[in-house]
Amino acid sequence: MYRTIGYAESVEFYSPIYDTPEKIADEKPDIRTTLYWNPYLQIGPDGTAQIEFYSNDHKNQQYDIAIEGITPDGKTCRYRKDISAR
């Protein structure tokens, strides 16, 4: 019997990619509240990871960063921080 360690099975997360002039000029507002989610993010040997994401069209460019994870031995971890967009 296989048992997943964690709270829930991961699902595919939609994240837009604005890689063409047409996509950039699209007037449909981006109202996402979750901008980045990656259940497979790996931390490097130096203890860091790099992520990139597109922001949304909300006027308030203050973001709540929430990092949650599970260590290889099953312990949960969590970090929160508020940041402003550059």
N, C-alpha and C positions, 0 to 999 in steps of 0.2 A: 504494500500500500504506500502511495506517495503522499506526503503531506507538505504543503507549502508553509514555510515559516513567514509570518507576517499577518497583516490585517485583511488583505483582499488581493485577489488576482489582479494583475495589471491589465489595463486596456489601452488601445492605441489613442494617443492624445493628438488632437489637431493643432497644428501650429502653422500659420500662414508663412509663406516665403515670398517676399516682395522683390523678385529678381528680374522683373521686366518693367518697362515704362507703363504698360497697360495696367499691371497690378498696382503700381505705385499711384497711378492717377485714378484708380477706382474710387468712386464717390461713396460707395457703401461703407458706413462707419464700422470700425473695428471696436466692438463693445465687449471684448473678452474680459473677464475678471481674473481668470487664471492665465498667465502669460507663458509659463514654462512649467513643464512637469516631466520628469524623466525617472522612471523607477529603476533604471539600470545605470545611473551615474556612478562612475568609479572614481575613487579618490586615489591620486597618485602617491608614490613613495614619499614625496615631500609633504604630504598632508593637504594638498590643494587639488581643486578641480576647476576647469574653466567652462563657462556656459555662455551662450549667446542667444538672444531672443529679440523679437520685435515688440515694441511697446504698443499699447492700444491708443484709441483716439480720445480717451477721457482727458478733460482739461486739467484735472488734478494729477500731476506727475509725481506723486508721492507713492511709493510702493512698499508693501509689507512683504518682506522676504521671510519665508518659512521653510526651513530645511528639516526634514524628518527622515529618519532612517533606522536601519537595523544592522547591528554589527554582525560579523561572521559567527559570533557565539550567541546570537539571539537577543542581545540587549538593545533596547530602543534608545534613540538619541533625538534631540530636537534643539533647533537654534532659530531665533527670530530676530529680525532687525528691520527698521524702517529706513528707506533710502529715498533720495530725490533723483530724478533723471537729470542727466547732463545736458 
